[in-house]
Structures are given as C-alpha cells and as structure tokens.
Amino acid sequence: MAMMRYRNLSGNSGVRRYEIGADSIRVEFVGGATYLYDHAAPGRAEVEIMKALAEAGQGLATFISQHVGEHYAVRLR
C-alpha cells in the first residue's frame, strides 16, 4: 500500500503523508522524518485514534505531539 497524502484541513499540519496497516500507521512529517506506530508502541487505543484522525485529515500532528510523543515503534527515516 502506498502512502496517502494527508489532507491537512487546518492548513498548518506537520504531517505530510500516512499509511494505515491492520495494526499500525506510518506517518511522514513535513521535515521528511517517518515513524511507524503500532499496537505495541504507543498502543492499540492511540494507533486507532491516529488512524481515524489521518483519515479525517485533521488533528493528527496535534494528537501525536500531545499524547504520543516519542512512543513510536521505529523511526524509519
């Protein structure tokens, strides 16, 4: 599955693209850093919220900064 462009409805998000998996979400930020978040880190509840926010096109970067922080599974680049 290819990464989808984040709709960025607020117009000032730090998220550029995302890819949703069965138990994960991969997020690429504007600066190019890409992280994988999964049910192990930061956890199922957080990942499912992140998936919904990604599909809605709003609130993902804010949620990550306020509730997830550095609790990612792996930094991909």
Contacts in CASP RR format, 6 or more apart in sequence:
PFRMAT RR
TARGET T0000
AUTHOR 0000-0000-0000
METHOD contacts of the structure
MODEL  1
MAMMRYRNLSGNSGVRRYEIGADSIRVEFVGGATYLYDHAAPGRAEVEIM
KALAEAGQGLATFISQHVGEHYAVRLR
1 19 0 8 1.000
1 20 0 8 1.000
1 21 0 8 1.000
2 19 0 8 1.000
3 17 0 8 1.000
3 18 0 8 1.000
3 19 0 8 1.000
3 26 0 8 1.000
3 28 0 8 1.000
4 17 0 8 1.000
4 18 0 8 1.000
4 19 0 8 1.000
4 20 0 8 1.000
4 54 0 8 1.000
5 16 0 8 1.000
5 17 0 8 1.000
6 13 0 8 1.000
6 15 0 8 1.000
6 16 0 8 1.000
6 17 0 8 1.000
6 18 0 8 1.000
6 54 0 8 1.000
6 57 0 8 1.000
6 60 0 8 1.000
7 56 0 8 1.000
7 57 0 8 1.000
7 58 0 8 1.000
8 14 0 8 1.000
8 15 0 8 1.000
8 57 0 8 1.000
8 58 0 8 1.000
9 56 0 8 1.000
9 57 0 8 1.000
9 58 0 8 1.000
10 58 0 8 1.000
10 59 0 8 1.000
13 30 0 8 1.000
13 57 0 8 1.000
13 58 0 8 1.000
13 59 0 8 1.000
13 60 0 8 1.000
13 61 0 8 1.000
14 29 0 8 1.000
14 30 0 8 1.000
14 31 0 8 1.000
14 61 0 8 1.000
15 27 0 8 1.000
15 28 0 8 1.000
15 29 0 8 1.000
15 30 0 8 1.000
15 54 0 8 1.000
15 60 0 8 1.000
15 61 0 8 1.000
15 64 0 8 1.000
16 28 0 8 1.000
16 29 0 8 1.000
16 30 0 8 1.000
16 31 0 8 1.000
16 32 0 8 1.000
17 27 0 8 1.000
17 28 0 8 1.000
18 25 0 8 1.000
18 26 0 8 1.000
18 27 0 8 1.000
18 28 0 8 1.000
18 54 0 8 1.000
18 60 0 8 1.000
19 25 0 8 1.000
19 26 0 8 1.000
20 51 0 8 1.000
20 54 0 8 1.000
20 55 0 8 1.000
23 38 0 8 1.000
23 39 0 8 1.000
23 44 0 8 1.000
23 47 0 8 1.000
24 36 0 8 1.000
24 37 0 8 1.000
24 38 0 8 1.000
24 39 0 8 1.000
24 47 0 8 1.000
24 73 0 8 1.000
25 36 0 8 1.000
25 37 0 8 1.000
25 38 0 8 1.000
25 47 0 8 1.000
25 50 0 8 1.000
25 51 0 8 1.000
25 54 0 8 1.000
26 34 0 8 1.000
26 35 0 8 1.000
26 36 0 8 1.000
26 37 0 8 1.000
26 76 0 8 1.000
27 34 0 8 1.000
27 35 0 8 1.000
27 37 0 8 1.000
27 50 0 8 1.000
27 54 0 8 1.000
27 60 0 8 1.000
27 64 0 8 1.000
28 34 0 8 1.000
29 35 0 8 1.000
29 61 0 8 1.000
32 77 0 8 1.000
33 75 0 8 1.000
33 77 0 8 1.000
34 75 0 8 1.000
34 76 0 8 1.000
34 77 0 8 1.000
35 72 0 8 1.000
35 73 0 8 1.000
35 74 0 8 1.000
35 75 0 8 1.000
35 76 0 8 1.000
36 72 0 8 1.000
36 73 0 8 1.000
36 74 0 8 1.000
36 76 0 8 1.000
37 43 0 8 1.000
37 46 0 8 1.000
37 47 0 8 1.000
37 50 0 8 1.000
37 68 0 8 1.000
37 71 0 8 1.000
37 72 0 8 1.000
37 73 0 8 1.000
38 47 0 8 1.000
38 73 0 8 1.000
39 47 0 8 1.000
40 73 0 8 1.000
41 71 0 8 1.000
41 72 0 8 1.000
41 73 0 8 1.000
42 67 0 8 1.000
42 68 0 8 1.000
42 69 0 8 1.000
42 71 0 8 1.000
42 72 0 8 1.000
43 71 0 8 1.000
46 67 0 8 1.000
46 68 0 8 1.000
46 71 0 8 1.000
49 63 0 8 1.000
49 67 0 8 1.000
50 60 0 8 1.000
50 63 0 8 1.000
50 64 0 8 1.000
50 68 0 8 1.000
53 59 0 8 1.000
53 60 0 8 1.000
53 63 0 8 1.000
54 60 0 8 1.000
END
